[in-house]
């Protein structure tokens, strides 16, 4: 009696589907299929041949009854040319239905493949697998020794064609996604290491003109409060934001930076909050916004004053509820973020003028940090100059200048740097580029270039109120200040100059005509320096 006459085909189809689709692992699925099919036919081994494409490796999974162990073989064009060519040629036949052969040697697989896979002299059935027009491979089953397959067995095996095809397609897709996931995870680990390495840059001026700023960073860094960074363009607001992030418990999370002034108004919502597929023309897939990507970390909203009013309303809601809604979506998505804002504009004035929301201003202005411009922390100019010279020379494959002429250094210090640190960096880079290929020593050429690149209108010529020219501690030439006293330390020279200016101002530090204004440094920086040097301050000093 034929096997299909003894078996309920509906029950068979149900059970074989459950077996074949029981796992996304090829071996597990093949083992379950073998276990069930062996109850319906004289099955010994079942082989799954996966066709990867022309001249690509062919994978073969074999499940047997004796030990229940699944074996995987890879037949490559280089290592197994005969077997690979035979399997590939047979794949190109891609015949429909199930083909039954009394012995394997009578099949197109012939004597080449049968001995390798261990079914020589056995009765076999072969079934090709397709999903639509895509060819996946074939299933080959071998009969137990001395038994043969018949048409009834072939009809039953043919019932498994679609389940096998779907299971194989899903398993291949699953393996591909796992490989992509592993690669993305590896890329993510690498990029995070690179970001940490680049963000952990020593802040030039942390012990100088930025000392008060760094003390505030230390105060707020380990908290989750919003921070507002204020300062002119180019003072280093992004560097300070990085320092806050690195000082926080969120340091291992993402640090997402958004330049609010660089995003077109019509795209600001999509960029900040993301969008759903089909939300607007061109939205062909879901996109995560910057806030969602920053979850678990910090988001820096640079140039916050450039946000349009409509975006300000939605940003206020995010700050209040810690939730966002993608454009075209209805679901509220929680975000765990810390917000750092930065601007060179006067937000308080914008509130008065009605161009910035008052309630948003209150939300952002929890802990403001004002970063002084470079002209108010001239003691940082020389360390910054050396830092950028070494950095840019290395980038260009040049030898950094060993020293710079004192006259050039003094000119650098006298210059007001309206573009702040960014301008200093650009000027040094330009000078190094222009100095390439010159016959003169690099130090001479760079000094000449630096001097010529500084506009006269921003260079102070009056030295009466300029502490740099009198103390000359920053330029490295303080012989005049130490005349008659022998060599003094740098702190002694700085202390003398501060004492001299305080005598002129009668102890006044802040405000118009104060020592900070004369010395052209931030009042907080001056007070910290005075405390460090043991200089008292106030109008009552010395009385």
Secondary structure as the mmCIF struct_conf table of DSSP 4:
data_model
#
loop_
_struct_conf.conf_type_id
_struct_conf.id
_struct_conf.beg_label_comp_id
_struct_conf.beg_label_asym_id
_struct_conf.beg_label_seq_id
_struct_conf.end_label_comp_id
_struct_conf.end_label_asym_id
_struct_conf.end_label_seq_id
HELX_RH_AL_P HELX_RH_AL_P1 UNK A 3 UNK A 6
BEND BEND1 UNK A 7 UNK A 7
HELX_RH_AL_P HELX_RH_AL_P2 UNK A 9 UNK A 20
TURN_TY1_P TURN_TY1_P1 UNK A 21 UNK A 22
BEND BEND2 UNK A 24 UNK A 25
HELX_RH_AL_P HELX_RH_AL_P3 UNK A 26 UNK A 37
TURN_TY1_P TURN_TY1_P2 UNK A 38 UNK A 40
BEND BEND3 UNK A 41 UNK A 41
STRN STRN1 UNK A 43 UNK A 51
BEND BEND4 UNK A 53 UNK A 53
TURN_TY1_P TURN_TY1_P3 UNK A 54 UNK A 55
BEND BEND5 UNK A 56 UNK A 56
STRN STRN2 UNK A 58 UNK A 64
BEND BEND6 UNK A 65 UNK A 67
STRN STRN3 UNK A 70 UNK A 75
TURN_TY1_P TURN_TY1_P4 UNK A 77 UNK A 79
HELX_RH_AL_P HELX_RH_AL_P4 UNK A 81 UNK A 93
BEND BEND7 UNK A 96 UNK A 97
STRN STRN4 UNK A 98 UNK A 101
BEND BEND8 UNK A 102 UNK A 103
HELX_RH_3T_P HELX_RH_3T_P1 UNK A 104 UNK A 106
BEND BEND9 UNK A 107 UNK A 107
TURN_TY1_P TURN_TY1_P5 UNK A 108 UNK A 109
HELX_RH_AL_P HELX_RH_AL_P5 UNK A 110 UNK A 117
TURN_TY1_P TURN_TY1_P6 UNK A 118 UNK A 118
TURN_TY1_P TURN_TY1_P7 UNK A 120 UNK A 121
BEND BEND10 UNK A 122 UNK A 122
STRN STRN5 UNK A 124 UNK A 131
TURN_TY1_P TURN_TY1_P8 UNK A 132 UNK A 133
STRN STRN6 UNK A 134 UNK A 143
HELX_LH_PP_P HELX_LH_PP_P1 UNK A 144 UNK A 144
TURN_TY1_P TURN_TY1_P9 UNK A 145 UNK A 146
HELX_RH_AL_P HELX_RH_AL_P6 UNK A 151 UNK A 158
TURN_TY1_P TURN_TY1_P10 UNK A 159 UNK A 160
HELX_RH_AL_P HELX_RH_AL_P7 UNK A 161 UNK A 199
TURN_TY1_P TURN_TY1_P11 UNK A 204 UNK A 210
HELX_RH_AL_P HELX_RH_AL_P8 UNK A 211 UNK A 221
TURN_TY1_P TURN_TY1_P12 UNK A 222 UNK A 222
BEND BEND11 UNK A 223 UNK A 223
STRN STRN7 UNK A 227 UNK A 230
TURN_TY1_P TURN_TY1_P13 UNK A 233 UNK A 234
BEND BEND12 UNK A 235 UNK A 235
HELX_RH_AL_P HELX_RH_AL_P9 UNK A 237 UNK A 246
TURN_TY1_P TURN_TY1_P14 UNK A 247 UNK A 247
BEND BEND13 UNK A 248 UNK A 248
TURN_TY1_P TURN_TY1_P15 UNK A 249 UNK A 252
BEND BEND14 UNK A 253 UNK A 253
STRN STRN8 UNK A 255 UNK A 259
HELX_RH_3T_P HELX_RH_3T_P2 UNK A 260 UNK A 262
BEND BEND15 UNK A 263 UNK A 263
HELX_RH_3T_P HELX_RH_3T_P3 UNK A 265 UNK A 267
HELX_RH_AL_P HELX_RH_AL_P10 UNK A 268 UNK A 273
STRN STRN9 UNK A 274 UNK A 275
TURN_TY1_P TURN_TY1_P16 UNK A 277 UNK A 278
BEND BEND16 UNK A 279 UNK A 280
TURN_TY1_P TURN_TY1_P17 UNK A 281 UNK A 282
BEND BEND17 UNK A 285 UNK A 285
STRN STRN10 UNK A 287 UNK A 288
HELX_RH_AL_P HELX_RH_AL_P11 UNK A 290 UNK A 293
TURN_TY1_P TURN_TY1_P18 UNK A 294 UNK A 296
BEND BEND18 UNK A 297 UNK A 297
STRN STRN11 UNK A 298 UNK A 302
TURN_TY1_P TURN_TY1_P19 UNK A 303 UNK A 303
HELX_RH_3T_P HELX_RH_3T_P4 UNK A 304 UNK A 306
HELX_RH_AL_P HELX_RH_AL_P12 UNK A 309 UNK A 321
BEND BEND19 UNK A 322 UNK A 322
STRN STRN12 UNK A 323 UNK A 324
STRN STRN13 UNK A 327 UNK A 327
TURN_TY1_P TURN_TY1_P20 UNK A 328 UNK A 328
STRN STRN14 UNK A 333 UNK A 334
STRN STRN15 UNK A 338 UNK A 343
BEND BEND20 UNK A 344 UNK A 345
HELX_RH_AL_P HELX_RH_AL_P13 UNK A 347 UNK A 353
TURN_TY1_P TURN_TY1_P21 UNK A 354 UNK A 354
BEND BEND21 UNK A 355 UNK A 356
HELX_RH_AL_P HELX_RH_AL_P14 UNK A 358 UNK A 364
TURN_TY1_P TURN_TY1_P22 UNK A 365 UNK A 366
BEND BEND22 UNK A 367 UNK A 367
STRN STRN16 UNK A 368 UNK A 370
HELX_LH_PP_P HELX_LH_PP_P2 UNK A 371 UNK A 373
HELX_RH_3T_P HELX_RH_3T_P5 UNK A 374 UNK A 376
HELX_RH_3T_P HELX_RH_3T_P6 UNK A 378 UNK A 380
HELX_RH_AL_P HELX_RH_AL_P15 UNK A 381 UNK A 396
TURN_TY1_P TURN_TY1_P23 UNK A 397 UNK A 397
HELX_LH_PP_P HELX_LH_PP_P3 UNK A 399 UNK A 401
BEND BEND23 UNK A 402 UNK A 402
HELX_RH_AL_P HELX_RH_AL_P16 UNK A 406 UNK A 414
STRN STRN17 UNK A 415 UNK A 415
TURN_TY1_P TURN_TY1_P24 UNK A 418 UNK A 419
HELX_RH_AL_P HELX_RH_AL_P17 UNK A 420 UNK A 435
TURN_TY1_P TURN_TY1_P25 UNK A 436 UNK A 437
BEND BEND24 UNK A 439 UNK A 440
HELX_RH_AL_P HELX_RH_AL_P18 UNK A 442 UNK A 452
TURN_TY1_P TURN_TY1_P26 UNK A 453 UNK A 453
BEND BEND25 UNK A 454 UNK A 454
HELX_RH_3T_P HELX_RH_3T_P7 UNK A 456 UNK A 458
STRN STRN18 UNK A 459 UNK A 459
TURN_TY1_P TURN_TY1_P27 UNK A 464 UNK A 465
HELX_RH_AL_P HELX_RH_AL_P19 UNK A 467 UNK A 471
TURN_TY1_P TURN_TY1_P28 UNK A 473 UNK A 476
TURN_TY1_P TURN_TY1_P29 UNK A 479 UNK A 485
HELX_RH_AL_P HELX_RH_AL_P20 UNK A 490 UNK A 505
TURN_TY1_P TURN_TY1_P30 UNK A 506 UNK A 507
BEND BEND26 UNK A 510 UNK A 511
TURN_TY1_P TURN_TY1_P31 UNK A 512 UNK A 513
BEND BEND27 UNK A 514 UNK A 514
HELX_RH_AL_P HELX_RH_AL_P21 UNK A 515 UNK A 519
TURN_TY1_P TURN_TY1_P32 UNK A 520 UNK A 520
BEND BEND28 UNK A 521 UNK A 521
HELX_RH_AL_P HELX_RH_AL_P22 UNK A 523 UNK A 533
TURN_TY1_P TURN_TY1_P33 UNK A 534 UNK A 534
BEND BEND29 UNK A 538 UNK A 538
TURN_TY1_P TURN_TY1_P34 UNK A 539 UNK A 542
#
